[in-house]
């Protein structure tokens, strides 16, 4: 372990058990304006929130800004605040550095960031995945202060472990600068033509017929050139496609935002959870049609079989890090409805082994079976061969490893990613033996609608 990493580990272990905190007069209506000011002032910041329609997640919104340390993972190295440290596995090094012992009932600082889909190569080298140009395999900031808004009490507080920055944040709050609407978007089209996708479908089905996989998630992306702030686009997405996991994340030239419907992993008080979401139908044009489509989804044997397969995959993944016999289903085959699509969802949970932690828990289920297929490793290799490009952040996760040992990570779908001015949104659909190619193609377009609609105002 390098001296830099050893010194950082000692520093983190020397932090006080609990942070100091002060009331902070940020109201719910001002969160987006305040986020915009943070993106202008700081090279790194984030917002994690939810929609009121999802009460289990809605209570707290979290804001962070200018992390104390930055970590970027690449094959064979960890870049710490711009300094390259050669390591065998940057994710495992991050796990060694990070202490998780503080007692807290809610997020109180920690590592916040994303782990891209291509990070799978850190856990399964045989997948032969590569990092996408412009994006590290993962990016995390260590945030030792932040703002937590409690929507139940209507109050907000600023907490800090080391440096107290409440004065500069108060000045930022008092600023009258509002979000500009001058962002410019230019669509660069899809990465695959319809004919190319249908060809990928046929090749994937041949692999299934050959017994190489049972289900595989294949898709494509829509590319954009975007100049200006992403915050107003995020605001449009939040209004147009409310979801349980809403986020905005900035790390220097890399930015992303999304409206994710799916939790890959959470851990608190030794309870580990994963919520597989698979089986998709469009929404109806009327309440009556919507109800009919829901009934069809729940009686569609192809969708039911796909979801059942992925329940088993997630259950087996979680069993690797949970106490024997504790992994169970809490909810099964429930419907979650969003602006453009509806999904089947289930909840899998278990009790984490005493020698495991959030890092091991996330690794056990990563990448999501709902973004790869089953069996997972073979599907990941098939995706790489068939899609032919690097997914980057898409299909990975975004969330936090809290200083108290808890964690929460949503899957990076229904999201947009930008490096410099180049941006993209991506989606996939699950192909099984009896899938119909035209329906799978339309499912991908339906999944891309949420982000595409949020951009329409700014297309020039």
C-alpha positions in Angstrom: 0.0 0.0 0.0 1.4 3.4 -1.0 2.3 6.1 1.5 -0.5 8.3 0.1 -3.1 5.6 0.6 -1.8 4.7 4.1 -1.9 8.4 5.2 -5.4 8.8 3.8 -6.6 5.7 5.7 -5.1 7.0 8.9 -6.8 10.4 8.4 -10.2 8.9 7.8 -9.9 6.8 10.9 -9.0 9.9 12.9 -12.3 11.7 12.1 -14.8 12.2 14.9 -17.4 9.6 15.4 -20.2 12.1 14.7 -20.3 15.3 12.7 -21.2 18.7 13.8 -24.5 20.0 12.4 -26.4 23.3 12.0 -29.8 24.2 10.7 -29.7 25.4 7.1 -32.6 27.4 5.6 -33.0 25.5 2.2 -36.6 24.8 1.3 -37.8 22.1 -1.1 -38.8 24.6 -3.8 -35.2 26.0 -4.0 -33.4 22.7 -4.3 -32.9 22.8 -8.1 -31.8 26.5 -8.2 -29.4 25.7 -5.4 -28.1 22.7 -7.3 -27.5 24.9 -10.3 -25.4 27.3 -8.2 -23.4 24.4 -6.8 -22.6 23.1 -10.3 -21.3 26.6 -11.2 -19.2 27.1 -8.1 -17.8 23.6 -7.6 -16.1 21.1 -9.9 -17.8 18.2 -8.0 -21.3 18.0 -6.5 -24.4 15.7 -6.3 -28.1 15.6 -5.5 -29.8 12.4 -4.4 -33.6 12.6 -4.0 -36.9 10.9 -4.7 -40.5 11.6 -5.8 -43.3 12.0 -3.2 -45.1 9.1 -4.9 -42.4 6.7 -3.4 -42.7 7.3 0.4 -40.1 4.7 1.3 -37.4 6.8 -0.4 -38.8 10.3 -0.4 -38.1 11.5 3.1 -34.5 12.7 2.6 -32.8 14.6 -0.1 -29.0 14.9 0.0 -26.7 17.5 -1.5 -22.9 17.3 -1.5 -20.3 19.7 -3.0 -16.5 19.8 -3.6 -15.4 16.5 -2.1 -12.4 16.3 0.2 -10.9 13.5 -2.0 -11.6 12.1 -5.5 -11.1 8.5 -6.6 -11.2 7.3 -10.2 -10.7 3.7 -11.0 -9.0 2.4 -14.2 -7.7 -1.1 -15.0 -4.5 -1.6 -12.9 -4.6 1.9 -11.2 -6.4 4.2 -8.8 -6.2 7.9 -9.5 -6.4 9.8 -6.2 -6.8 13.5 -6.6 -5.0 13.3 -9.9 -2.1 11.2 -8.6 -1.9 7.7 -10.2 -1.4 4.8 -7.8 -0.7 1.4 -9.4 -2.9 -1.3 -7.8 -4.1 -4.7 -8.8 -7.8 -3.8 -8.3 -8.9 -0.2 -7.7 -12.2 -1.3 -6.2 -10.6 -3.5 -3.6 -8.2 -0.8 -2.8 -11.0 1.7 -2.2 -12.6 -0.9 0.1 -9.4 -1.2 2.1 -9.1 2.6 2.5 -12.7 3.4 3.5 -13.7 3.0 7.2 -17.3 2.1 8.0 -17.8 2.3 11.8 -19.8 5.4 12.6 -23.2 5.1 14.1 -25.9 7.1 12.3 -29.6 6.8 11.4 -29.2 8.5 8.1 -26.6 9.5 5.5 -23.8 11.5 7.2 -21.1 11.7 4.6 -19.1 9.1 2.7 -18.2 8.0 -0.8 -20.7 9.2 -3.5 -20.4 8.4 -7.1 -20.9 5.8 -9.8 -19.6 2.4 -10.8 -19.9 1.9 -14.5 -21.1 -1.2 -16.2 -17.6 -1.8 -17.6 -16.4 -2.1 -14.0 -17.6 -5.7 -14.2 -14.1 -6.5 -15.5 -12.8 -5.8 -12.0 -14.9 -8.7 -10.6 -15.0 -11.0 -13.6 -11.8 -10.5 -15.7 -13.0 -13.1 -18.3 -15.7 -10.6 -19.5 -12.9 -8.6 -21.3 -14.8 -5.3 -20.9 -13.0 -2.0 -21.6 -13.6 1.5 -20.2 -15.5 3.8 -22.4 -13.5 6.8 -23.7 -14.2 9.9 -21.5 -15.3 7.8 -18.5 -13.3 6.0 -15.8 -14.5 2.6 -14.7 -15.7 4.3 -11.5 -15.7 7.8 -10.0 -16.3 8.5 -6.3 -15.9 11.6 -4.2 -15.4 11.5 -0.4 -17.8 14.0 1.0 -17.1 15.0 4.6 -19.9 17.6 4.7 -23.3 18.1 3.1 -26.9 19.2 3.4 -29.7 16.8 4.3 -33.3 17.9 3.7 -36.0 16.1 5.7 -39.3 16.4 3.8 -41.2 14.9 6.7 -40.3 17.8 9.1 -39.7 20.4 6.4 -36.3 21.1 7.8 -32.7 21.0 6.5 -29.4 20.8 8.2 -25.7 21.2 7.2 -23.3 18.7 8.7 -19.5 18.6 8.7 -16.6 16.5 10.0 -13.7 18.8 9.3 -14.0 22.1 7.5 -17.1 24.2 8.2 -18.3 25.8 5.0 -21.7 27.0 6.1 -20.8 30.7 5.4 -20.0 30.2 1.7 -23.1 28.0 1.3 -25.3 30.7 2.9 -24.0 33.2 0.5 -24.7 30.8 -2.3 -28.3 30.3 -1.0 -28.8 34.1 -0.8 -27.8 34.5 -4.4 -30.8 35.3 -6.7 -29.3 33.5 -9.7 -31.8 31.1 -11.2 -31.5 28.2 -13.7 -31.0 29.6 -17.2 -33.0 27.9 -20.1 -30.3 28.5 -22.7 -29.0 24.9 -22.9 -28.4 23.8 -26.5 -29.0 20.2 -27.6 -28.3 18.6 -30.9 -29.3 15.0 -31.6 -26.7 12.9 -33.3 -29.0 9.9 -33.9 -28.9 6.3 -32.7 -25.8 4.2 -32.4 -27.5 1.4 -34.3 -30.0 1.4 -37.2 -33.2 -0.6 -36.8 -31.8 -3.2 -39.3 -28.6 -3.5 -37.2 -30.6 -4.0 -34.1 -32.8 -6.7 -35.7 -29.6 -8.4 -36.8 -28.2 -8.3 -33.2 -31.6 -9.8 -32.1 -31.2 -12.7 -34.5 -27.6 -13.4 -33.5 -28.6 -13.4 -29.8 -31.5 -15.8 -30.4 -29.1 -18.1 -32.2 -26.9 -18.1 -29.0 -30.0 -18.9 -27.0 -30.9 -21.8 -29.3 -27.3 -23.1 -29.0 -27.7 -23.1 -25.2 -25.0 -20.5 -24.5 -27.4 -18.3 -22.5 -31.1 -18.2 -21.6 -31.8 -14.5 -21.6 -29.6 -11.6 -22.7 -30.1 -7.8 -22.6 -29.2 -6.2 -25.9 -29.6 -2.6 -26.8 -28.3 0.7 -28.3 -28.0 4.3 -27.5 -29.0 7.8 -28.7 -26.2 10.3 -28.9 -26.3 14.1 -28.4 -24.1 17.1 -28.3 -25.1 19.4 -25.4 -23.8 22.8 -24.5 -24.8 24.5 -21.3 -26.2 23.4 -18.0 -27.8 20.0 -17.6 -29.8 21.1 -14.5 -32.9 22.3 -16.4 -33.0 19.1 -18.4 -32.8 17.1 -15.1 -35.7 19.2 -13.8 -37.8 18.3 -16.9 -37.0 14.6 -16.4 -37.9 14.8 -12.8 -41.3 16.3 -13.7 -42.0 14.1 -16.7 -40.8 10.7 -15.4 -41.0 10.7 -11.5 -39.2 7.8 -10.0 -38.0 6.5 -6.7 -34.3 7.2 -7.4 -33.6 10.7 -8.8 -30.0 12.0 -9.1 -27.6 14.5 -10.5 -23.9 13.9 -10.3 -20.9 16.0 -11.4 -17.2 15.2 -11.3 -15.3 17.8 -13.3 -16.0 17.2 -17.0 -18.2 14.2 -16.3 -21.9 14.8 -15.5 -24.9 12.5 -15.3 -28.5 12.7 -14.2 -31.4 10.2 -14.1 -34.7 9.0 -13.0 -34.0 5.4 -12.1 -36.8 3.0 -11.3 -34.5 0.2 -9.9 -32.5 -0.4 -6.8 -29.6 -2.8 -7.3 -28.3 -2.9 -3.7 -28.8 -1.3 -0.3 -27.5 -2.3 3.1 -28.4 -1.0 6.5 -28.2 -2.7 9.9 -27.0 -5.9 8.2 -30.1 -6.1 6.0 -29.0 -6.4 2.3 -31.6 -5.8 -0.4 -31.9 -6.0 -4.2 -35.1 -5.2 -6.2 -35.0 -7.0 -9.6 -37.2 -5.1 -12.1 -37.9 -7.0 -15.4 -40.9 -7.5 -17.6 -42.0 -4.4 -19.4 -45.2 -3.1 -21.2 -46.1 0.4 -22.4 -48.5 2.6 -20.5 -52.1 2.9 -21.8 -53.5 6.0 -23.3 -56.4 5.9 -20.8 -56.9 4.4 -17.3 -59.0 1.7 -18.9 -56.4 0.7 -21.5 -53.6 1.0 -18.8 -55.5 -1.5 -16.6 -55.9 -3.9 -19.6 -52.1 -3.6 -20.4 -51.3 -4.3 -16.7 -53.4 -7.5 -16.8 -51.7 -8.6 -20.1 -48.2 -8.0 -18.6 -49.0 -10.1 -15.5 -50.4 -12.9 -17.8 -47.6 -12.8 -20.4 -45.7 -16.0 -20.0 -42.6 -14.7 -21.7 -42.4 -11.7 -19.3 -43.2 -13.8 -16.2 -40.5 -16.4 -17.2 -38.0 -13.6 -17.7 -38.8 -12.0 -14.3 -38.7 -15.4 -12.5 -35.3 -16.1 -14.1 -33.9 -12.8 -12.8 -35.4 -13.3 -9.3 -33.4 -16.5 -9.1 -30.3 -14.8 -10.4 -30.5 -11.9 -7.8 -31.3 -14.4 -5.0 -28.3 -16.5 -5.9 -26.1 -13.4 -6.1 -27.2 -12.1 -2.7 -26.7 -15.6 -1.1 -23.0 -15.3 -1.7 -22.7 -12.6 1.0 -25.6 -13.4 3.3 -26.1 -15.8 6.1 -27.2 -19.2 5.0 -31.0 -19.5 4.7 -31.7 -15.8 5.2 -32.3 -14.7 1.6 -36.0 -14.4 0.9 -38.6 -12.6 -1.1 -40.4 -9.8 0.6 -42.6 -8.8 -2.4 -43.1 -10.7 -5.6 -44.6 -9.8 -9.1 -45.8 -6.3 -8.2 -46.4 -3.6 -10.8 -44.4 -0.3 -10.9 -45.8 2.3 -13.2 -43.9 5.2 -14.8 -44.6 7.8 -17.4 -44.0 5.7 -20.5 -43.7 2.1 -19.3 -44.8 -0.3 -16.5 -42.6 -3.0 -15.0 -42.9 -6.1 -12.9 -40.8 -5.8 -9.7 -39.9 -8.0 -6.7 -37.9 -7.5 -3.5 -35.2 -9.8 -2.4 -33.5 -9.4 1.0 -31.1 -11.2 3.3 -28.9 -10.8 6.4 -25.3 -9.9 5.5 -22.6 -12.1 6.9 -20.6 -10.6 9.8 -17.4 -10.6 7.8 -19.0 -8.8 4.8 -19.7 -5.1 4.2 -21.4 -2.9 1.7 -18.5 -3.2 -0.8 -18.8 -6.9 -0.8 -22.5 -6.8 -1.0 -22.5 -4.5 -4.0 -19.9 -6.7 -5.7 -22.0 -9.8 -5.3 -24.9 -8.5 -7.3 -22.9 -6.3 -9.8 -23.7 -5.9 -12.6 -27.5 -6.2 -12.4 -28.9 -9.3 -13.9 -31.7 -7.2 -15.2 -29.1 -5.4 -17.4 -27.2 -8.5 -18.5 -29.3 -11.6 -18.5 -28.8 -15.2 -17.2 -26.4 -16.8 -16.7 -24.7 -13.5 -16.0 -21.0 -14.0 -17.0 -21.9 -15.7 -20.3 -24.5 -12.9 -21.0 -21.9 -10.2 -20.3 -19.5 -11.8 -22.8 -22.3 -12.1 -25.4 -23.3 -8.5 -24.9 -19.8 -7.4 -25.5 -19.5 -9.5 -28.7 -23.0 -8.5 -30.0 -23.3 -4.8 -29.1 -19.7 -4.1 -30.0 -19.3 -0.9 -28.1 -18.6 0.1 -24.5 -21.6 0.9 -22.3 -19.7 3.2 -19.9 -21.7 4.3 -16.9 -25.0 2.9 -18.4 -26.1 -0.3 -16.7 -23.8 0.4 -13.7 -24.9 2.0 -10.5 -24.9 5.4 -8.7 -25.2 6.0 -5.0 -23.2 6.0 -1.8 -21.1 4.1 0.7 -22.0 6.0 3.9 -19.5 6.5 6.8 -21.9 4.6 9.0 -21.4 1.5 6.9 -24.8 1.7 5.1 -25.2 2.0 1.3 -27.7 2.5 -1.4 -27.2 2.2 -5.2 -29.7 2.5 -8.0 -29.1 1.2 -11.5 -28.0 3.7 -14.1 -31.0 3.5 -16.5 -33.4 6.2 -17.7 -30.3 8.5 -17.5 -28.1 10.8 -19.5 -24.3 10.9 -19.4 -22.1 13.7 -20.6 -18.3 14.0 -20.9 -17.3 17.4 -22.3 -20.1 18.2 -24.7 -20.6 14.6 -25.9 -23.7 12.9 -24.3 -25.7 9.7 -24.6 -28.7 7.9 -23.3 -29.0 4.1 -23.6 -31.5 1.3 -23.2 -31.8 -2.5 -23.7 -34.4 -5.2 -23.7 -34.3 -8.8 -22.6 -34.2 -11.4 -25.4 -35.4 -14.9 -24.6 -36.2 -17.8 -26.9 -39.8 -16.7 -27.7 -39.1 -12.9 -27.9 -40.5 -11.0 -30.9 -38.0 -8.7 -32.5 -40.3 -5.8 -33.4 -41.7 -5.7 -29.8 -38.2 -5.8 -28.3 -37.1 -2.9 -30.6 -40.1 -0.9 -29.6 -39.5 -1.6 -25.9 -36.0 0.0 -26.2 -37.5 3.1 -27.9 -40.1 3.3 -25.1 -37.4 3.2 -22.5 -35.5 6.0 -24.2 -38.6 8.2 -24.3 -38.2 9.6 -20.8 -34.8 11.2 -21.4 -35.6 12.2 -25.0 -38.7 14.1 -23.9 -36.8 16.0 -21.2 -34.4 17.2 -23.9 -37.0 18.4 -26.4 -37.3 22.0 -25.1 -33.6 22.5 -25.7 -33.1 21.0 -29.2 -31.8 23.7 -31.5 
